[in-house]
Amino acid sequence: MSHDIANLQAAPAAPFSPAQIANMLLPGLSGAILEAVQCAVAMHTSPTMSKEDFIAVNGISASVLEKWIANGVVLLAPTPTTTVKQNRKNRKTGEIEEVTMTKHGNALINLEAWREKNHQVAIKCRYIRG
């Protein structure tokens, strides 16, 4: 065993004091925390949420979400639809026809229904006293 370990040497002076380090890190950390809190509050108070955000918040896969939607576990919110009219030439007859197409908005998850469903499940839970 070496006796050099027993000889304590003075630690070199740190280039920054703990207070200086805290002052350098605090603005960046507070900005990041503020942004994360604002995002979380916005997601948990909005009436609808995109599929991608719902997947990220709940930690599920896209296929699980699609199964939940198909089975009625998660409901989609009504989204606005728009109609687009185009004039196209019919290949067989050569006549110009007006074609009307319906474009649906992005599918959004109805969070109001999701929260109410979870609330009803919690009320019926035998392990929670009301």
C-alpha positions as CSV (number, residue, x, y, z in Angstrom):
1,M,0.0,0.0,0.0
2,S,1.3,3.4,-0.9
3,H,1.8,6.0,1.7
4,D,1.2,8.8,-0.8
5,I,-2.5,8.4,-0.4
6,A,-2.3,9.2,3.2
7,N,-0.6,12.5,2.5
8,L,-3.4,14.9,1.8
9,Q,-2.7,17.6,-0.7
10,A,-4.6,20.8,-0.8
11,A,-7.2,20.7,-3.5
12,P,-6.6,23.3,-6.3
13,A,-8.8,26.3,-6.0
14,A,-11.9,26.1,-8.2
15,P,-12.0,28.6,-11.0
16,F,-15.7,29.5,-10.2
17,S,-17.4,29.6,-6.8
18,P,-20.7,27.7,-6.3
19,A,-22.6,31.0,-6.3
20,Q,-21.0,32.0,-9.7
21,I,-21.9,28.6,-11.2
22,A,-25.5,29.0,-9.9
23,N,-25.8,32.5,-11.4
24,M,-24.6,31.2,-14.8
25,L,-26.9,28.2,-14.9
26,L,-30.1,29.7,-13.3
27,P,-31.3,31.7,-16.3
28,G,-31.1,28.8,-18.7
29,L,-32.6,26.3,-16.3
30,S,-35.5,28.6,-15.4
31,G,-36.2,29.3,-19.1
32,A,-36.3,25.5,-19.8
33,I,-38.5,24.8,-16.8
34,L,-40.9,27.6,-17.7
35,E,-41.3,26.3,-21.3
36,A,-41.9,22.8,-20.1
37,V,-44.5,23.9,-17.5
38,Q,-46.3,26.0,-20.1
39,C,-46.4,23.1,-22.5
40,A,-47.7,20.7,-19.9
41,V,-50.4,23.1,-18.7
42,A,-51.5,23.8,-22.3
43,M,-51.7,20.1,-23.1
44,H,-53.6,19.2,-20.0
45,T,-56.1,22.1,-20.1
46,S,-57.0,22.1,-23.9
47,P,-60.2,20.4,-25.0
48,T,-58.4,18.6,-27.9
49,M,-55.0,17.2,-28.7
50,S,-53.2,15.9,-31.8
51,K,-52.6,12.2,-32.1
52,E,-48.8,12.7,-31.9
53,D,-49.1,14.8,-28.7
54,F,-51.5,12.2,-27.1
55,I,-49.1,9.4,-27.9
56,A,-46.2,11.4,-26.3
57,V,-48.1,12.4,-23.2
58,N,-49.5,8.9,-22.5
59,G,-46.4,7.0,-23.6
60,I,-48.2,4.7,-26.0
61,S,-47.5,3.6,-29.5
62,A,-49.4,4.8,-32.6
63,S,-50.9,1.3,-33.2
64,V,-52.2,1.2,-29.6
65,L,-53.9,4.6,-30.1
66,E,-55.4,3.4,-33.4
67,K,-56.8,0.3,-31.6
68,W,-58.2,2.5,-28.8
69,I,-59.9,4.7,-31.4
70,A,-61.3,1.7,-33.2
71,N,-62.7,0.2,-30.0
72,G,-64.1,3.5,-28.7
73,V,-61.7,3.9,-25.8
74,V,-60.6,7.3,-27.2
75,L,-63.0,9.5,-29.1
76,L,-62.1,11.8,-31.9
77,A,-63.1,15.4,-31.8
78,P,-65.2,16.8,-34.6
79,T,-62.9,18.7,-37.0
80,P,-63.9,21.1,-39.7
81,T,-64.2,19.8,-43.2
82,T,-63.7,21.8,-46.4
83,T,-64.9,21.0,-49.9
84,V,-62.7,21.5,-52.9
85,K,-64.2,21.6,-56.4
86,Q,-62.1,20.7,-59.5
87,N,-62.9,20.5,-63.1
88,R,-61.5,17.4,-64.6
89,K,-61.7,15.9,-68.1
90,N,-63.3,12.5,-68.2
91,R,-61.0,10.0,-69.9
92,K,-63.7,8.0,-71.5
93,T,-66.1,10.6,-72.7
94,G,-63.8,13.6,-73.0
95,E,-66.3,15.8,-71.2
96,I,-65.3,18.2,-68.4
97,E,-66.9,17.2,-65.1
98,E,-66.9,19.1,-61.8
99,V,-65.6,16.9,-59.1
100,T,-66.3,17.8,-55.4
101,M,-63.9,16.4,-52.8
102,T,-64.2,16.7,-49.1
103,K,-61.0,17.3,-47.1
104,H,-61.2,16.5,-43.4
105,G,-59.1,18.4,-40.8
106,N,-56.4,16.7,-38.8
107,A,-57.8,14.1,-36.4
108,L,-57.8,15.4,-32.9
109,I,-58.4,13.5,-29.7
110,N,-61.3,14.6,-27.6
111,L,-59.7,15.2,-24.2
112,E,-62.9,16.3,-22.5
113,A,-64.4,12.8,-23.1
114,W,-61.1,11.2,-22.1
115,R,-61.0,13.1,-18.8
116,E,-64.6,12.3,-18.1
117,K,-64.1,8.6,-18.8
118,N,-61.1,8.4,-16.5
119,H,-63.1,10.3,-13.8
120,Q,-66.0,7.8,-14.0
121,V,-63.5,4.9,-13.8
122,A,-62.0,6.5,-10.7
123,I,-65.4,6.9,-9.1
124,K,-66.3,3.2,-9.7
125,C,-62.9,2.0,-8.4
126,R,-63.4,0.0,-5.3
127,Y,-59.9,0.9,-3.9
128,I,-60.7,4.6,-3.7
129,R,-63.0,5.8,-0.9
130,G,-65.2,8.6,-1.9
